[in-house]
Amino acid sequence: MSDVSVIGLGAMGSALARALLRDGHGVMVWNRTSAKAGSLVREGAIQAPDLVSAVVASPVVLVCVNNYDITRTILSVQNVRLRLSGRVLVQLSTGTPQEARDGESWARDSEAEYLDGAILAYPDQIGTPEAALLVSGPGATFRRCEPLLRSLAGDLSHVGEQIGTASALDCAALSFLFGALLGALHGARICEAEGLRVGEFGSMLAELAPILGVEVKQLSERIQADRYDGSQAALGTYAAAAVRLVQQAQDSGINPEFPTFKLSVTGRQKRGNLTNHTNPRGLIGALQ
């Protein structure tokens, strides 16, 4: 009997299995391409001869594949699904809040307990203090699995019993990250066009990161409290900044798509002139 069975041995799944092994857990592994288990077996994992064996070997079945559809395809085979009864299924594949809710319903029909998680880390960070793992689902189930899950991420958080919470927070964080990264890349092009060192721009952003974090925190608190009075920047200010970015891109001949999108949001007319609204509610309205 193993402590946990890891289903899916891509870059992330292998990193998860390896972190569990390092912490002394008994780990059974299975992958559709069996050759991927070789290095993990040499490190102490047990390779399941088939998926049924992997599921029955452990009280906790941890799945990390490309998406929820693949999970369902793998586990829906009748003789596999029957073996999930009484076990905890931990879904660490990438998905949406609705897919998490569907997964919980499917697990419940299979008489299995269910936790849904979102990994905020790269594979080489798994098992380190830098890795973050958000988990949603029943608190009692989380507490039983906590020793295993804590081996995966130094920053482990149970974010609530509503099963879609982890995925929702993951999507929200990715939205911020992608927007920030795209903005940083456009900023790098501005520096290149003006003959400035991109590395120095990156260093400046690193110093600004705490300030930006405080700004996002204050923004979130305003939205939560539905308070938009006293804002120091009206939406028109942001629209004017976007106009300036579009003009700079046109002047220097770099791609203007990012600032043009920003302008399309901040300058959009909807239910009156949004440039008269204060940040952030006007921006939220423009995104609806």
C-alpha positions in Angstrom: 0.0 0.0 0.0 1.4 3.4 -1.0 0.6 6.8 0.6 -0.4 8.4 -2.7 -0.7 7.4 -6.4 0.4 10.0 -8.9 -1.4 9.8 -12.3 0.3 11.7 -15.1 4.1 12.0 -15.4 4.6 15.1 -17.6 7.0 17.8 -16.3 4.7 18.9 -13.5 3.4 15.4 -12.6 7.0 14.1 -12.3 8.0 17.0 -10.2 5.1 16.4 -7.8 6.0 12.7 -7.5 9.7 13.6 -6.9 8.8 16.0 -4.2 6.6 13.4 -2.4 9.5 10.9 -2.6 12.0 13.4 -1.2 9.7 13.8 1.8 9.6 10.0 2.4 6.1 9.3 1.2 5.4 6.0 -0.5 4.5 6.8 -4.1 2.9 4.7 -6.8 3.1 6.2 -10.3 1.3 5.6 -13.6 1.5 7.3 -17.0 0.0 6.3 -20.4 3.6 6.3 -21.7 5.2 3.9 -19.2 8.8 4.9 -20.1 8.3 8.2 -18.3 8.3 6.4 -15.0 11.8 5.1 -15.3 13.7 7.9 -13.5 11.1 8.0 -10.7 11.4 4.3 -10.2 15.1 4.7 -9.8 14.4 7.3 -7.1 12.1 5.0 -5.2 8.7 5.2 -6.7 6.7 2.1 -7.6 5.4 1.8 -11.1 1.9 0.5 -11.4 1.5 -2.2 -14.1 -1.9 -0.6 -15.0 -4.2 2.2 -14.0 -6.5 0.0 -11.8 -3.4 -1.1 -9.8 -2.4 2.6 -9.4 -5.9 3.6 -8.1 -6.3 0.7 -5.6 -2.7 1.1 -4.3 -3.3 4.3 -2.3 -6.0 6.1 -0.3 -5.1 9.3 -2.2 -5.1 9.6 -6.0 -3.4 12.7 -7.3 -4.0 13.6 -11.0 -1.9 16.0 -13.0 -2.5 15.8 -16.7 -3.1 18.4 -19.4 -6.8 19.1 -18.6 -9.9 17.8 -16.9 -11.2 16.1 -20.1 -8.2 13.9 -20.1 -8.7 13.1 -16.4 -12.3 12.1 -17.1 -11.3 10.0 -20.1 -8.6 8.1 -18.1 -10.7 7.5 -15.0 -14.1 6.8 -16.6 -13.2 3.3 -17.7 -15.6 1.3 -15.6 -13.2 -1.0 -13.8 -11.1 2.1 -12.9 -14.0 4.3 -11.7 -15.4 1.6 -9.5 -12.1 1.5 -7.6 -12.2 5.2 -6.7 -14.9 4.6 -4.1 -13.7 5.6 -0.6 -10.6 7.3 -1.9 -9.6 11.0 -2.2 -9.2 12.3 -5.7 -6.9 15.4 -5.8 -7.2 17.2 -9.1 -4.1 19.3 -10.0 -4.7 19.6 -13.7 -5.4 22.9 -15.3 -9.1 23.9 -15.5 -11.8 26.4 -14.9 -14.1 26.8 -11.8 -17.0 25.1 -13.7 -14.8 22.2 -14.6 -13.9 21.9 -10.9 -17.6 21.8 -10.0 -18.2 19.2 -12.7 -15.3 17.2 -11.3 -16.6 17.3 -7.8 -20.0 16.0 -9.1 -18.3 13.3 -11.0 -16.2 12.2 -8.0 -19.3 12.2 -5.8 -21.1 9.9 -8.2 -18.0 7.7 -8.0 -18.3 7.8 -4.2 -14.9 9.4 -3.9 -13.9 12.5 -1.9 -12.6 15.4 -4.0 -10.1 18.2 -3.7 -9.4 20.7 -6.5 -6.0 22.4 -6.6 -4.2 25.1 -8.6 -0.4 25.1 -8.7 1.3 28.5 -8.9 4.8 27.4 -9.6 7.1 26.0 -12.3 8.0 22.3 -12.1 11.5 23.1 -10.8 10.0 25.0 -7.9 7.8 22.2 -6.7 8.7 21.1 -3.1 10.4 24.4 -2.4 9.2 27.5 -0.3 8.7 29.4 -3.6 5.9 27.0 -4.8 2.3 28.0 -4.0 -0.6 25.6 -4.0 -4.2 26.6 -3.6 -6.6 23.9 -2.6 -10.4 24.0 -2.3 -12.9 21.4 -1.0 -14.1 20.0 2.3 -11.9 21.1 5.2 -11.8 17.7 6.8 -10.6 16.1 3.5 -8.0 18.8 3.1 -6.6 18.2 6.6 -6.3 14.5 6.0 -4.3 15.2 2.9 -2.3 18.1 4.2 0.9 16.2 5.0 1.1 15.0 1.4 0.1 18.4 -0.1 2.6 20.3 2.1 5.4 18.3 0.5 4.5 19.9 -2.8 4.6 23.5 -1.9 6.0 25.6 0.9 3.0 28.0 0.4 0.0 25.7 0.8 -3.4 27.3 1.3 -6.9 25.9 1.8 -8.9 28.6 0.2 -12.4 27.4 1.1 -14.9 24.6 0.8 -16.5 25.9 -2.5 -14.7 23.6 -5.0 -14.2 26.2 -7.7 -12.4 28.7 -5.5 -8.8 27.5 -6.2 -9.4 27.5 -9.9 -11.1 30.9 -9.8 -8.2 32.5 -7.9 -5.7 30.8 -10.3 -7.5 32.3 -13.3 -7.6 35.7 -11.6 -3.9 35.6 -10.8 -3.1 34.5 -14.3 -5.1 37.4 -15.7 -3.0 39.9 -13.7 0.2 38.1 -14.6 -0.4 37.9 -18.3 -1.5 41.6 -18.4 1.6 42.6 -16.5 3.9 40.5 -18.6 2.5 41.8 -21.8 2.8 45.3 -20.5 6.4 44.6 -19.5 7.2 43.2 -23.0 5.7 46.3 -24.6 7.7 48.4 -22.2 10.9 46.6 -23.4 10.0 47.5 -27.0 9.7 51.1 -26.0 13.1 51.0 -24.4 14.6 49.3 -27.5 13.0 51.9 -29.8 14.5 54.7 -27.7 17.9 53.2 -27.4 17.6 52.4 -23.7 18.9 49.3 -21.9 16.1 46.8 -21.4 17.9 45.3 -18.4 17.8 48.6 -16.5 14.0 48.8 -17.3 13.6 45.3 -15.7 15.6 46.4 -12.6 13.3 49.4 -12.3 10.2 47.2 -12.5 11.7 44.9 -9.8 12.0 47.8 -7.5 8.5 49.0 -8.3 7.0 45.5 -7.6 6.2 46.2 -3.9 4.6 49.5 -4.8 2.5 47.8 -7.5 1.4 45.1 -5.1 0.2 47.7 -2.6 -1.7 49.4 -5.5 -3.4 46.2 -6.5 -4.3 45.5 -2.8 -5.9 48.9 -2.4 -7.7 48.5 -5.7 -9.1 45.1 -4.6 -10.2 46.5 -1.2 -12.1 49.3 -3.0 -13.9 46.8 -5.2 -14.8 44.6 -2.2 -16.2 47.6 -0.3 -17.9 49.1 -3.4 -16.2 52.4 -2.6 -15.0 54.5 -5.4 -14.9 58.0 -3.9 -11.7 59.8 -3.4 -9.8 58.0 -6.2 -6.7 59.9 -7.2 -7.1 59.0 -10.9 -10.2 59.3 -13.0 -10.7 56.9 -15.8 -10.0 59.7 -18.2 -6.5 59.9 -16.8 -6.0 56.2 -17.8 -7.5 56.8 -21.2 -5.1 59.8 -21.8 -2.1 57.6 -20.8 -3.3 54.9 -23.3 -3.5 57.6 -26.0 0.1 58.6 -25.2 1.2 54.9 -25.5 -0.5 54.5 -28.8 1.1 57.7 -30.1 4.6 56.6 -29.0 4.2 53.2 -30.7 3.2 54.9 -33.9 6.0 57.4 -33.7 8.6 54.7 -33.1 7.2 52.1 -35.5 6.6 49.3 -32.9 3.6 47.1 -32.5 0.7 49.2 -31.1 -1.7 46.4 -30.3 -1.2 46.3 -26.6 -1.8 50.1 -26.0 -4.6 50.1 -28.6 -6.4 47.4 -26.5 -5.8 49.4 -23.4 -7.3 52.4 -25.1 -10.3 50.4 -26.3 -11.1 49.5 -22.7 -10.4 52.8 -20.9 -11.9 55.0 -23.6 -15.0 52.9 -24.4 -18.4 54.6 -24.3 -21.0 52.5 -22.4 -23.9 53.7 -20.3 -22.7 57.3 -20.7 -19.2 58.6 -20.9 -17.0 56.3 -18.8 -14.2 58.9 -18.7 -16.3 60.7 -16.1 -16.2 57.7 -13.8 -13.5 57.2 -11.3 -11.2 54.3 -11.2 -11.8 51.3 -10.8 -15.5 50.9 -11.3 -15.4 52.6 -14.7 -12.8 50.2 -15.9 -14.8 47.2 -14.6 -17.8 48.5 -16.4 -15.8 48.8 -19.6 -14.8 45.2 -19.3 -18.3 43.9 -18.9 
